[in-house]
């Protein structure tokens, strides 16, 4: 809903008259109430400097108008001029010492300058003087949420739930906060409470399904989405997310049916085409997958996922050179997508473009230093080209970032042995075996001949016992 929908015709007429006056066409008279409504119009549209302009004009005509001063404080807070806002609010407070609205705005300003105790005092004063405690609790919760203090926001939403058990809005808002905090058990409890009070709440069933899917409990997610669709068969978001969960459960044929139903009801959609293409990819139907990815690019030429998907289908068909151009297109659209960069680097290496491959691995390790595959692949390029010292240096840098990554320790063991640094290699081998013994076969991926080296096998047998 647009902000204009909340404004009556008189307000819009006043805005029009005010803007014509600014253009110098004629002088107009405005009451203080009219100027407040014009300022509110600009605040709703996030035109905060324009709102301040209205306030400045209003202060000339009505220097003692509390309403105009209040709009000034709101605009100043929106513009992050919190000290000036507090000065204005102090003046208002002299006239209205018990106004909860004033203390709410003061609390918001104090929170934004990290004066949390002062903010808390203001909120407590607002609650003591309000005629509508529930509404004021909502306001405080939203203020905490707006500054990113989700813990305090959810505490106030929970307070509302405790005092007003029938407040569905408070339950939904609290659940949203718990979702941000990754406390999914709390989300589920709140959605279940909403369902208990209204078994036909599609919003509660849908959000319950989304929460279960985030937890990886896709069977429960599908069940929740099914309830949602039983109530409203046209709830397309539920159908789409049900399909996503079916994919995770390897129920690919069912997922295809749901995606097709979504397309039938919603019309062509690039994301749905991509997800449907992924299903056909799982079934080994490369041609159908490629056609669907192409349809996605026709609808949205800037959708990197679709270009990447086309590349994967060509790669699976053995058309590596063709795949490269599509991977490059995906990276061009999302230059910091580590997955796309990794595949692009691997493809360039296959095609013998070592320089470009290394550039991509370097980029990845800067964007995401914890991406294990990038360090391993990059170091292997160095190792394969005979620059074993550089390969070792790369993995030592990687180990600084993830010291408990056994993949690094198994791999560097190979490189160090090839360098003749056997004692150092054995130290890394023991570290790898201690972290994850079951993956000891990784030691032989690069150098299979090590299985015949008695001193190495003795160390492995020692850790086996």
Secondary structure, 3 states (H helix, E strand, C coil): CCHHHHCCHHHHHHHHHHHHHHCCCCCCCCCHHHHHHHHHHHHHCCCHHHHHHHHHHHHHHCCCCHHHHHHHHHHHHHCCCHHHHHHHHHHHHHHCCCCHHHHHHHHHHHHHCCCHHHHHHHHHHHHHHCCCHHHHHHHHHHHHHHCCCHHHHHHHHHHHHHHCCCCHHHHHHHHHHHHHCCCHHHHHHHHHHHHHHCCCCHHHHHHHHHHHHHCCCHHHHHHHHHHHHHHCCCCHHHHHHHHHHHHHCCCHHHHHHHHHHHHHHHCCCHHHHHHHHHHHHHCCCHHHHHHHHHHHHHHCCCCHHHHHHHHHHHHHCCCHHHHHHHHHHHHHHCCCCHHHHHHHHHHHHHCCCHHHHHHHHHHHHHHCCCCHHHHHHHHHHHHHCCCHHHHHHHHHHHHHHCCCCHHHHHHHHHHHHHHCCHHHHHHHHHHHHHHCHHHHHHHHHHCHHHHHCHHHHHHHHHHHC
